[in-house]
């Protein structure tokens, strides 16, 4: 694990909380994959396995008033932010009790109560939204941070460069979090980017930027604390490149012909949950009964969420035209 001086004090409660949050995401995603094969969940489904340390390391550092803009791989972000698991799974089922009323599905989670602004299906689409939110807060004089998550594939999009440029020019309080999982869908990073140290691209726009081991939850949290503290002090943007790896396919339709199974297995052995558990056990900071308790609690929550989603209601067919056209439009 990271030995940085910026790391938080690892109290037993904090250790268990970090581990619980990561396991909670992983088991939820496992259940989603199972439900997808049963055709309980339809459409696109992009799972977060392997990247849990990023969401768990960054999001709890933010305050409730801060904002989060996410990607289509946002289930983990939503759960850590506080979107109820029941509402998340109901959304995946397409039920009215879902966090987006059943209309958003996997790629369009939204929750007003937690300032969770999606869930965006367009690669890089959240970047200009985050800049707009931060601009509004800047104009009002509010000391609010907008955290924007995106993958390495977004770095090749025009709005990445436009957004970073404007955020730097206007000194906007945006925390840009690049979840670099090495593959933009099926394209390896080295095949699409001549400069693979992505934080250097942000530095070229004169943003404060750094790269961090995205498989080390403590390192991510320490970097997030530095970044958020700097943003609150200066009002200027900050860029974190979290180097991670997705252990599942890009989506449930992906055959993964672009990478070897041996590569995935090698990364699985150094995944964030395995790594943190091993470190805690080696330092005698956690016991087998702690793990059993966490797993049991998560399993019970997932069972309740499944029952909630199964009992949820479908939107009546006569209401499906709502929000499609302006009131009174032909």
C-alpha positions as CSV (number, residue, x, y, z in Angstrom):
1,X,0.0,0.0,0.0
2,X,1.0,3.7,-0.3
3,X,3.4,5.1,2.3
4,X,2.6,8.7,1.5
5,X,2.7,11.2,4.3
6,X,-0.7,12.5,3.1
7,X,-2.5,9.3,3.8
8,X,-5.3,9.5,6.3
9,X,-5.0,8.0,9.7
10,X,-6.0,4.4,9.2
11,X,-8.2,3.8,12.2
12,X,-9.9,0.4,12.3
13,X,-13.3,1.9,11.5
14,X,-11.8,3.7,8.5
15,X,-10.1,0.5,7.2
16,X,-13.3,-1.5,7.5
17,X,-15.3,1.3,5.8
18,X,-13.0,1.4,2.8
19,X,-13.0,-2.4,2.4
20,X,-16.8,-2.5,2.9
21,X,-17.4,0.1,0.2
22,X,-15.2,-1.7,-2.3
23,X,-16.8,-5.1,-1.6
24,X,-20.2,-3.6,-1.8
25,X,-19.6,-2.3,-5.3
26,X,-18.0,-5.6,-6.4
27,X,-20.9,-7.8,-5.1
28,X,-23.5,-5.5,-6.6
29,X,-21.8,-5.7,-10.0
30,X,-21.6,-9.5,-9.7
31,X,-25.3,-9.6,-9.0
32,X,-26.0,-7.2,-11.9
33,X,-24.1,-9.6,-14.3
34,X,-26.1,-12.5,-13.0
35,X,-29.4,-10.7,-13.4
36,X,-28.4,-9.6,-16.9
37,X,-27.9,-13.2,-18.0
38,X,-31.4,-13.9,-16.6
39,X,-32.7,-11.0,-18.8
40,X,-33.9,-9.2,-15.7
41,X,-31.7,-6.3,-16.7
42,X,-31.8,-5.3,-20.4
43,X,-29.9,-2.9,-22.7
44,X,-26.3,-1.9,-22.2
45,X,-24.5,-2.8,-18.9
46,X,-20.9,-1.6,-18.2
47,X,-19.5,-3.0,-14.9
48,X,-16.9,-1.4,-12.6
49,X,-15.0,-4.5,-11.4
50,X,-11.4,-3.6,-10.7
51,X,-11.8,0.1,-10.5
52,X,-13.5,0.3,-7.0
53,X,-10.5,2.0,-5.3
54,X,-11.0,5.1,-7.4
55,X,-14.6,5.7,-6.4
56,X,-14.0,4.7,-2.8
57,X,-10.8,6.8,-2.6
58,X,-12.2,10.0,-4.1
59,X,-15.9,10.4,-3.4
60,X,-16.0,10.2,0.4
61,X,-13.4,13.1,0.5
62,X,-16.1,15.3,-1.1
63,X,-18.7,17.2,0.9
64,X,-22.4,16.6,0.4
65,X,-22.8,20.0,-1.3
66,X,-20.2,19.1,-3.9
67,X,-21.3,17.7,-7.3
68,X,-20.4,14.6,-9.2
69,X,-20.6,14.0,-12.9
70,X,-20.0,10.4,-14.0
71,X,-19.8,8.1,-17.0
72,X,-21.8,5.2,-18.3
73,X,-19.8,3.0,-15.9
74,X,-21.3,4.8,-12.9
75,X,-22.9,2.2,-10.6
76,X,-19.9,2.3,-8.2
77,X,-19.8,6.1,-8.1
78,X,-23.5,6.2,-7.4
79,X,-23.3,3.7,-4.6
80,X,-20.4,5.4,-2.9
81,X,-22.1,8.7,-3.2
82,X,-25.1,7.5,-1.3
83,X,-27.6,6.7,-4.0
84,X,-29.7,3.9,-2.4
85,X,-28.9,0.4,-3.7
86,X,-32.6,-0.3,-4.0
87,X,-33.1,2.8,-6.2
88,X,-30.0,1.9,-8.3
89,X,-31.2,-1.7,-9.0
90,X,-34.8,-0.6,-9.7
91,X,-33.4,1.7,-12.3
92,X,-31.5,-1.1,-13.9
93,X,-34.8,-3.1,-14.0
94,X,-36.5,-0.1,-15.6
95,X,-38.9,0.3,-12.8
96,X,-40.5,3.6,-11.7
97,X,-38.9,3.4,-8.3
98,X,-35.5,3.7,-9.9
99,X,-33.3,6.8,-9.3
100,X,-34.2,8.1,-12.8
101,X,-37.7,6.8,-12.7
102,X,-36.8,3.7,-14.7
103,X,-36.1,5.8,-17.9
104,X,-32.3,6.0,-17.6
105,X,-31.2,2.5,-17.2
106,X,-27.6,1.6,-16.5
107,X,-26.0,4.5,-18.3
108,X,-28.1,7.4,-16.9
109,X,-28.3,7.3,-13.1
110,X,-29.3,10.6,-11.6
111,X,-30.0,11.6,-8.0
112,X,-30.9,15.1,-6.9
113,X,-30.5,14.4,-3.2
114,X,-26.9,13.4,-3.5
115,X,-25.9,15.9,-6.2
116,X,-25.2,13.0,-8.6
117,X,-25.5,14.4,-12.1
118,X,-25.2,11.2,-14.1
119,X,-24.5,8.9,-15.8
120,X,-23.7,10.0,-19.4
121,X,-23.7,7.6,-22.3
122,X,-21.5,9.8,-24.5
123,X,-17.8,9.3,-24.1
124,X,-16.5,12.5,-22.6
125,X,-20.0,13.9,-22.5
126,X,-19.8,14.7,-18.8
127,X,-16.7,17.0,-19.1
128,X,-18.5,20.1,-20.5
129,X,-21.4,19.5,-18.0
130,X,-18.9,19.6,-15.1
131,X,-17.4,22.8,-16.4
132,X,-20.8,24.4,-16.7
133,X,-21.8,23.4,-13.2
134,X,-18.5,24.7,-11.9
135,X,-18.9,27.9,-13.8
136,X,-22.3,28.5,-12.2
137,X,-20.9,27.9,-8.7
138,X,-17.9,30.2,-9.5
139,X,-20.3,33.0,-10.6
140,X,-22.3,32.6,-7.4
141,X,-19.2,32.6,-5.3
142,X,-20.0,29.2,-3.8
143,X,-17.1,27.2,-2.5
144,X,-18.3,24.0,-4.2
145,X,-16.2,21.3,-6.0
146,X,-17.5,19.5,-9.0
147,X,-15.8,16.1,-9.5
148,X,-15.9,14.8,-13.0
149,X,-15.1,11.1,-13.7
150,X,-14.1,9.9,-17.2
151,X,-12.1,7.1,-18.8
152,X,-8.9,7.2,-20.8
153,X,-11.0,7.0,-24.0
154,X,-12.4,10.4,-23.3
155,X,-8.9,11.9,-23.6
156,X,-9.2,11.5,-27.4
157,X,-12.4,13.5,-27.6
158,X,-12.5,17.2,-28.4
159,X,-14.5,18.1,-25.4
160,X,-11.7,16.9,-23.1
161,X,-9.4,19.5,-24.4
162,X,-12.0,22.2,-24.6
163,X,-13.2,21.5,-21.1
164,X,-9.7,21.5,-19.5
165,X,-8.8,24.7,-21.4
166,X,-11.9,26.6,-20.2
167,X,-11.5,25.3,-16.7
168,X,-8.0,26.6,-16.6
169,X,-8.7,29.9,-18.3
170,X,-11.7,30.7,-16.0
171,X,-10.1,29.1,-12.9
172,X,-13.1,26.8,-12.2
173,X,-13.3,24.4,-9.2
174,X,-13.4,21.1,-11.1
175,X,-11.7,17.9,-9.9
176,X,-11.0,16.0,-13.1
177,X,-10.6,12.3,-12.4
178,X,-9.4,10.2,-15.3
179,X,-10.0,6.5,-14.6
180,X,-7.3,5.1,-16.9
181,X,-8.1,1.4,-17.3
182,X,-5.8,1.1,-20.3
183,X,-8.5,0.2,-22.8
184,X,-10.9,2.6,-24.5
185,X,-13.5,-0.1,-25.3
186,X,-11.2,-2.5,-27.2
187,X,-8.3,-0.2,-28.1
188,X,-5.2,-0.3,-25.9
189,X,-4.0,3.1,-24.7
190,X,-0.7,2.8,-26.5
191,X,-2.4,2.3,-29.8
192,X,-4.5,5.5,-29.6
193,X,-2.3,8.0,-27.6
194,X,1.2,9.0,-28.5
195,X,1.5,10.3,-24.9
196,X,0.3,7.6,-22.5
197,X,1.1,9.6,-19.3
198,X,-2.3,11.3,-19.5
199,X,-1.8,13.7,-16.6
200,X,0.8,15.4,-18.7
201,X,-2.0,16.4,-21.2
202,X,-3.7,18.3,-18.3
203,X,-0.4,19.8,-17.3
204,X,-0.1,21.3,-20.8
205,X,-3.2,23.3,-20.0
206,X,-1.5,24.5,-16.8
207,X,-3.7,22.5,-14.5
208,X,-2.2,21.0,-11.3
209,X,-2.0,17.3,-12.1
210,X,-0.7,14.1,-10.9
211,X,-0.8,10.3,-11.6
212,X,-1.7,7.9,-8.8
213,X,-1.9,4.1,-8.4
214,X,-5.6,3.5,-8.9
215,X,-5.4,0.0,-7.5
216,X,-4.3,1.4,-4.1
217,X,-7.3,2.9,-2.3
218,X,-5.1,4.7,0.3
219,X,-3.0,6.3,-2.4
220,X,-6.1,7.4,-4.2
221,X,-7.7,8.9,-1.1
222,X,-4.5,10.7,-0.2
223,X,-4.3,12.2,-3.7
224,X,-8.0,13.2,-3.6
225,X,-7.5,15.0,-0.3
226,X,-4.6,17.0,-1.7
227,X,-6.6,17.8,-4.8
228,X,-9.8,18.9,-3.1
229,X,-7.9,20.9,-0.5
230,X,-6.0,22.7,-3.4
231,X,-9.3,23.4,-5.2
232,X,-11.0,24.8,-2.1
233,X,-8.0,27.0,-1.4
234,X,-7.4,28.4,-5.0
235,X,-10.7,27.8,-6.8
236,X,-8.7,26.3,-9.6
237,X,-9.1,22.9,-11.3
238,X,-7.0,19.8,-10.5
239,X,-6.4,16.7,-12.5
240,X,-5.9,13.1,-11.2
241,X,-5.0,10.3,-13.4
242,X,-5.9,7.1,-11.5
243,X,-4.2,4.2,-13.2
244,X,-6.5,1.2,-12.8
245,X,-7.8,-1.8,-14.8
246,X,-11.2,-3.2,-15.5
247,X,-11.4,-6.9,-14.8
248,X,-14.6,-7.5,-16.8
249,X,-15.3,-6.8,-20.4
250,X,-16.1,-3.3,-21.7
251,X,-19.8,-4.2,-21.7
252,X,-21.8,-7.4,-21.5
253,X,-21.7,-7.6,-25.3
254,X,-17.9,-7.5,-25.5
255,X,-16.0,-10.7,-26.4
256,X,-12.7,-9.2,-25.2
257,X,-10.7,-10.4,-28.3
258,X,-8.3,-7.5,-27.8
259,X,-6.5,-8.8,-24.7
260,X,-5.2,-12.1,-23.4
261,X,-6.9,-13.9,-20.5
262,X,-3.5,-14.2,-18.9
263,X,-3.3,-10.4,-18.7
264,X,-6.7,-10.1,-17.1
265,X,-5.8,-12.8,-14.6
266,X,-2.5,-11.1,-13.7
267,X,-4.3,-7.9,-13.0
268,X,-7.0,-9.8,-11.0
269,X,-4.3,-10.9,-8.6
270,X,-3.4,-7.3,-7.8
271,X,-6.9,-5.9,-7.9
272,X,-7.8,-3.3,-5.3
273,X,-9.8,-5.5,-3.0
274,X,-7.3,-8.4,-3.0
275,X,-4.5,-5.9,-2.5
276,X,-6.1,-4.1,0.4
277,X,-7.3,-7.2,2.1
278,X,-3.8,-8.8,1.9
279,X,-2.2,-5.6,3.3
280,X,-4.7,-5.5,6.2
281,X,-4.1,-9.2,7.0
282,X,-0.4,-8.9,6.8
283,X,-0.4,-6.0,9.2
284,X,-2.9,-7.8,11.5
285,X,-5.4,-5.0,11.1
286,X,-8.4,-7.2,10.1
287,X,-9.8,-10.6,11.1
288,X,-11.7,-13.3,9.3
289,X,-14.8,-12.5,11.2
290,X,-14.6,-8.9,9.9
291,X,-14.7,-10.1,6.4
292,X,-17.5,-12.5,7.1
293,X,-19.5,-9.7,8.6
294,X,-18.9,-7.4,5.7
295,X,-19.9,-10.1,3.2
296,X,-23.0,-11.0,5.1
297,X,-24.2,-7.4,5.4
298,X,-23.6,-6.7,1.7
299,X,-25.4,-9.9,0.7
300,X,-28.4,-9.0,2.8
301,X,-28.5,-5.5,1.3
302,X,-28.4,-7.0,-2.2
303,X,-31.2,-9.4,-1.5
304,X,-33.4,-6.6,-0.3
305,X,-32.5,-4.5,-3.4
306,X,-33.4,-7.4,-5.7
307,X,-36.8,-7.9,-3.9
308,X,-37.4,-4.2,-4.1
309,X,-36.7,-4.1,-7.9
310,X,-38.7,-7.2,-8.5
311,X,-41.7,-5.7,-6.7
312,X,-41.3,-2.4,-8.5
313,X,-43.9,-1.0,-10.9
314,X,-43.6,-0.5,-14.7
315,X,-44.6,2.9,-16.1
316,X,-48.0,2.7,-17.7
317,X,-47.8,2.7,-21.5
318,X,-50.0,5.7,-21.8
319,X,-47.4,7.8,-19.9
320,X,-44.4,6.9,-22.0
321,X,-44.8,10.0,-24.1
322,X,-44.1,12.2,-21.1
323,X,-40.9,14.3,-21.3
324,X,-40.5,13.4,-24.9
325,X,-42.1,16.5,-26.4
326,X,-42.9,19.9,-24.9
327,X,-46.3,20.2,-23.4
328,X,-48.8,20.9,-26.2
329,X,-46.4,20.1,-29.0
330,X,-47.8,18.1,-31.9
